[in-house]
Amino acid sequence: MTKDDSRPLDDDPLATQADIPAAVGLLTRLPIRVDTDAAVKRGARSAWAWPLVGVIPAGLGALVGFAALGLGLPALWAAVAVLVAQVMITGAMHEDGLADTADGLWGGITQTRRLEIMKDSRIGAYGVIALALSLGLRASALAVILPSEGAFWALLVVGIVSRMPMVALMFALPNARDTGLSQSVGRVPQNTLTLAMGCTLLAALILTPYALVALFIWVGLSMVILAIIARQKIGGQTGDILGASQQVAEISALAVFATLLT
C-alpha cells in the first residue's frame, strides 16, 4: 500500500454500531469490548465517531472539576484535577503526539530525520516545552471556565470539537510514512468526513450555539496552520500529528469559551 492509497470501502455502510466502541477503544484507555475484526475491516470509515468519543474524557473530567470546586478547592486546582482525569482516561495519547510532533518538526533538519525523531519514544526539549505550554494554557482556561454558568456543556463541546481536526487531517493529508497507526487505518473517505463534521456541528449548535462561529474560526485556523506545517516539513500526517491537532484544537476551543464565559 502506498501513502496515498485508501482502503476499498465502497461496499461498507456509512456507519455501523461497531464504530463507537472501536473509537472508544482507540482513543481512551477504558476497558471496553471491541470487535477487532470489524474495527480492522472498517478502518478509517469509523473515524466519524472520533469527535463523539471526546464526550467521555470531557464529561468525566468536568465532573471531577466540579467535585473539586465543591470541596472548596481553588479554581486552578480544580482545573488541574480535570486535566489529570482526562490524561488518565486517554492515556495521554494526545499529549504524547504533541510532544513527538514538537520534537520532530523542529528538532530535525530533513524530512527523514524529523520522522525518525517523531518515532523515538524519548522526549526532547521541544516536546517538554510544548507539553508545559499545553498544560499551562489549558489549566488557565479551565480555571476561568469551571466556575462559569454553562461550563459543563462548554467542556463537552470542547471535547467533541477538538477531535474533529484528526478526522479532517486524515482526509486532507497523505500519510507521511508507510507504517504506523495512521497508515494502518487508511485515508478517511469524503462521506466519513462529512458525517463527522455534521455530528460536530450539530453538537456545538445544540449545546453552545453562542460559540459556534468563534469555535470553527479559531479551531479551523489552528488546524490549517498545523496542516501546512506538517505538509511542508514531513510531507503529510502521522499519528503524532493527529494527536497534536487535538491538543492545539483543544487549546483554541478552551480559549474561545474562556473569553465568552467571562
N, C-alpha and C positions, 0 to 999 in steps of 0.2 A: 504494500500500500504506500502510495506517495503522499507527500504533505498535503496535497490539495484534494485527495480522494475523500469521499464520504461513504458511509455505509449505504447499501441498497435498501432504502426504507420505504419504497413506493407502496409495498403491499401492507405496511403496518398502519394501524389506526392512528389518528392524531393523538389520542391519549388513552391510557389504559389504567385500570385500578392498581396495577403494579408499579406505576411511575412514582407515586408519592412515597411509598415505603422505600423504594430504591433511592430516591433523592434524600430521604431522611438518613438512610444508611450511609450514603456517600458524604453528606455534609455535616453530620453530627456523630457523636460517639454514643448515642442512645442504643440500648440493646433491643433492636427491632429486627424481627424476622424478615428477611429479604429473599425473594425468589431470584436467585443468582442467575439462572438460565434466562429468565425473562428480562432481567436487567441488562445482561450482556447483549441479548438479541435486540433490545430496544435502543441501546447505545445513546447517542446524543438526542434522540427524539424524546427521551424522558426529561430533558433539561427544562421543559416548560414548567415543571414543578419546583425547580430550584428556588425561585422567589418565594413561593408559599412556605417552604421549609424555614425561611427566616422568621416566621411567626414563633417558632419554638424557642430558640435562644433569646429572641427579643422579649417574648411574653414572660418566660420564666425569669429572665434577668430583671425585668421590670418588677415582678412580684418580690424578688429578693431586695431590690432597691426600696420599694415601698415599706417592706418589713423593717429594713434598717432605719428608715425615717421614723417609723412608728415606735422604734425603740429609743428614739431621741438622738440618734447619731447625726452629725452634720451632713449636709447635702453632698459634700465632696466625698466623704467616707461612704455614703450610700452609693454614689456613682462608682466608686472603686469596687464595691460589692457587686454591682451589676456587671462590670467587666470581668470580674473573677468568675461569676456564674456563667457568663457567656463563653469564656475561654474554656471552662471545664466541659461545657456541653458540646462545643465544636471541636475540642481537642487542639485548639489554637492553630487549626489548619490555615486559616486566612492570614493570621499573623505570621506564620511560617512563610507563606507565599510572599508576603510583603517584604520580609527580611531578605529572603533569597533574591527577590527582584531587585531590591536596592543594591545589594552586593554585586549582583551580576551586571546590571545595566550600567553602573557607574564604576565598578571595580575592574572591568575588563576592557582591553583595547580593541580586540577583534570580536566578530560575532561568535566564532568558535569558542574563544576564551570566556566570553560572557555566559554562554550556555553551560560551559564546564563549571563555572563558579556557581551558577544557579542550581546545578545538580548536587553540588557539595553540601553536605549536611551541616558543616561548620559555619558559624556566623561571623561576619566581619564588621568593621567599623560602620560602614554604610547601613548594614542591617540593624545594628544596635541603635543607631541614630533614628532610623525610620520607625522602629518599634517604640522608642521613647516618645517620639513626636506623636505617633498614632495614639498611644495610650494616654498621653497628656492631653491632647486635643479632645479625645472622646470623653475622658473623665470631666474635663472642664465644661463641655457642652451638656453632659448628663447632669451635672450638678445644678445647672440652670433649669433644665427641663423637668427633672423629677418632682420638684415641689409645685409645678405649674398644673393648672387645670387642663385636662386632656392629655396628660403626659403618657398614660398607658397606650392610647390609640396612636399617639405620635411615635412611640418606640416600636409598636407593631409595624407601622408603615416604614420606618427606617429599616427594620429587619427585612422587609419584603423588597423595597426599592433598592437596597444596597446589593442584592443578589441578582438583580436584573442585568447589570453590566457583564456578568460572567457569561450569560447566555448570548448577549449581543456580540461580545468579542469572539466567542466560538463560531458565530455565524460570519462575522466580518473579516476575521484574520485567519490565514492558514496556520497550520501547526509549524512551529519553529524547529522542531526536531522530529525524528522518525520513531521515537519511543516516548514513554511516559503516559500519565493518566489522560491528558488532553487528547493525545493522538489515539489512544486506545478506544475512546468512545466515538470518534469521528467528528465530522463537521455538523453543526446544528442546521437543519433544513429551514427554509423560509416559514413554513406553516407553524413549526415549533416556536420560532422566534415570535411570530405574530400572537400565538396563544399566550406565551409568557408575558409579552407586553400588555396584552389585553387584561390578564389577571392582575398585573401590577397596577395598571391604570385604574381598574375598577376598585381595587382595594384602597388606593390613595384617594379616589374620588368619594368613596363612601365614608371612609374613616377620618380623613383630614382634607376636605375639599379646599380649604383656605390656603393650603400649602402646595397644591398640585402644580401650579405653574413654576413656582420657585424651585421645587424639588427637581423637576425634569430639566430645567435650565442648568442648574448647578451640578446635578448628578450627571446629566448628559455631557456637560462641558468637561468634567473631570474624566469621564470615560473616553472621550475623543482625544484628549491630551495624552492619556496613557496609551491609547491605541497607536497614535502617531509615533510616540517614543519607542514602543515595542517593535513596531514595524521597521523603523529606521535602524534600531540597534541589534535586533536579533532576527528580523525577518518575519515575525508573526507572534503567536501567542503560545504559552505553555501553561501548565497547571499553576505554576507560581505567579504568572501574570494574571491569571483569573483570580487567584487569592488576593493579590494586591489590588485588583479592581474593586473587590468587595470592600476592602479596608478604606480605600480612597473615597468610594461612593458613600460609605457609612459616615465618614468624617464630614463630607459635604452635606448629607441629609441631616445630620445632627446639628450642623451649623445653621441650617435653614430653620429648624424648629427652635433652636436656642434664641434665634433672632425674633421669630414670630410669636413665641410664647412669653416673652418678657414684657 
